[in-house]
Amino acid sequence: MVQTGRSSKEAAYAQLKRAILTAAVRPGEPFSERVLAARFHLSRTPIREILRRLQHEHLVELVPRRGAFVRRLDPQEVLEIFQARETVEPAAARLAAWRADAGVLRRLRRQFDALELADRPAALAAMVAAGRRLHDAIVAACGNRYLREMYEILSAQTARVRQMTREHFEIERESYRWHVRILEALRRGDADRAEGAMREHLRVTREALLRWLLAPEQRNGEPRAVPTRVRPTRRKRHAHG
């Protein structure tokens, strides 16, 4: 499941987090404290601390009397992740249009050109990697530390979303087309087009992914509508003795 590295708490945390983000362990799979303690040569106390840390990052779910599990992304959470990204990344794209390094953009363009004829499922991993580099480069070039920090906060969940989209060639092929449009707007220094293309790219990806996630719940009637708003969460009332 996870390769054993340095037997330290931080190394164990890094390896478990990477295993989740790369889908080496799949959503819903359990984590055994006993097995992890033996694997990393740690006591169960630091293992519990690592699992609580991963829970705080929304990567692990701790279920009373059952244990720890890799957290599943449900449609509502995917919606919230994209809503956050649709606030941060179009703004970053607008700023990057004025600041992006021409050499970086040329290298990205060559990478996307190499994928232009690879219109087949075998190109999925390369499409995902090129898209990630473009998004990272845009935020790195935007010159706004707060946008960069918000992007970094979202990075773990964004990586999990990419693990989902990379299983679907049609979603990634459409993303590739939007990435090319965004890159061209950046090369032209067109802030309006860069911002608009990034926003539309995220919207289209969100809707396609949510439609796929909701597909098992669709029945013989009309397809379920893709959610566009966060459902309010009701707090449970607890009786007091």
N, C-alpha and C positions, 0 to 999 in steps of 0.2 A: 504493500500500500504506500508506504513512505520510506524513502531511503534514509538510513541512519547516518547522521553526520556527527558534529561535535556534540558531546553529551552535556549540553548546558540548556538551561531553561530558555534562553533567547533563541538558540539554534533550533530547539524543539518547536517553539512557537513559529519560527520562520518556515520550517519544513511543513508543519501542519497547515499553515495559511496557504502556502504555495500549492499543496496537494488539493486544497479546496478550490483555489482560483483556477487551477489547470484541469480540474475535473478528474484528477487522479483518484479522488474519492467522490462519489456521486451524491447528489442531494438525497437526503433521507438515510444515508448509511450511518451506522452507529460508530461512536468512538468509545472504546473500553478504557477506563482509567488504568486498569491493571495491565492491559496489553501495552498501552502507551508508556506507562512507567517502566516496564521491562525493556521496551524498544529503545527508549532514550536514556536508560540508566538513571532515572530520577525517582524520587519518592512520589507518592500520589498527591501530596499537597501542592507542589509546583505544577503538576499536571492539571489539577483542578483550577489553579490560577490561570493557566494558559487557556483552558476551555472557557473560563469566565471572560477573559480578554477577547477571545474570538466571538463570544456571545455579544459582548458590547459592540463589536464591529459588524454585527448582524450576519455572521458567517456560521455560527453554531447555535443550536437550540438546546437548552437544558430543560429536560422534562422530569418533574419530580417522580421519584421511585422508578424511573425508566432509564435515565442516563442522558448522554449527550449524543446529538445527531447533527449531521450536516444540514444546515437550514435550506429549505426549499424556497425558491422565489415564486410567489403566487402572482396572479395577474395584477392585483392591487399594488403590490410592491414594485413590480416592473413599471407600472404607470407612474408611481411616485418617483422612481429613479429617473425616468425620462423627463418628467416635469422639472426636476432639478437641473438636469442636463440642458433642457431647453431654455433655462434661465441663464446658465453660465456660458455655454459654448458659443452661441451666436454672438454674445458680447465679446468673447475672446476673439472670434473670427473677424469681427469688425476692427478691433484694435490691431490684430496681426496683419491686416491688409496694408497698414501703414508702416509696420515694423519688421515684417518677416525678412529673413536673410535670403537674398536671391539665390545663393549657392545651395542652400537647403531646399528651396523650392524646386530647383533644377534636378537635384538628386531624387526628390519625391516624384517628380514628373517622369523621370526615366523608369522608376520602379512601377508606376502605374501604366506606362506605355508597354512595359514588358508583359503586363497582365491583359492587355487589350485583346489579344487573340486567344487567350486561355479561357474561353467561354465554356467551361465545363466544370463539373463538381470537383475534379482533381485539383483545381486551382483555389479551392475554398480557403485552405490554411494561409496561402500567400495573400489572398484578398483581405483576410482578417488582419494579418500582420501589417500590410501596407496601410490599411485604414487606421489601425492603432497608431502607427508612426505619424500619420497626418494629423490626427487629433492631438497627439502629444506635442507635435511641433507647433501647432497653432497656439496652444495654451502657453508653451514655453516662450513664444515670440510676442505674446500679447502685452507684456510689460506691466501687468497688474498683479501684484502679489496676492491680493485677496481672491481674484478669480482663480489663480493658480492653487491657492490653498483649498478652495471649494472643490476644484477639479480633483485634487488629490484625495480629499475626503470621500468623493464619489468613486474613486478609481477601483476599489475592491469590488464594489457592486457592478460597476461597468464591466470589469473583467468577467464576472459571472454571466452577465447578459451576453457578452461576446461568445462565451462557451455555448450559449443556447443558439445564437444566430448562426454560428459556424456549422451547425448541423443542417442548415437550410440554404441551399444554393440560390434559390430565387431571391431570398432576402438579401444575401450578400452581393449578388449580382446587381441588384438595384442600389445597394449602398455604394458599390464601386462607381456606378454612374454618377451618383451625387458627389462622391469624393472627387471625381475628375472635375465637376463643375466648381466645387469649392476651391480646388487647387488653381484652376484657371482664373477665378476671380481674385485670388491672392496674388497671382503672378501679374495681373493687370493693376493691382493696387486699388481694386474696386470694393470699397468697404461695404456699400449697400448690398451688392450682389453676394459678397462673402457671407455677410450676416444672414441674408435671406435664404441662401442655399443651405447653410448649416441648419437653420431652423426647420426648413422643409425636409431636409434629410432626416433629422431626428424625428419629426412628426411621422413621416412615411414609415420609418423603421419601427417606431412605437406601435403604429396601427397594425402593421403586418405581424409583428411578434405577438401582440395581444390577440389578434385574430387566430393565430396558430395555438396559443395557450388555451383559448376558450373553445377550440374545436371539439375536444372530447365531451364538452358539456352541451354541444349543439345536438338537437334531436331532429325529428322528421319535419318539424315546422320551419318557420323562418329562422335564418341565422341570428344568433344573439348579437346585439349591437356592441361595438367596441367601447369600453368605458372611457370617458374623457374627463371625469371629475373624481376626486378622492371622496370615497364614502366617509361620512362622519363616524367616528368611533364612539360608541356609547360606553360609559364607564359603568361597571357593575356595582351595585349597591351591596354593601356588606352589613349584615345584621349585627348589632351590638348587644352584648348580653347585659 
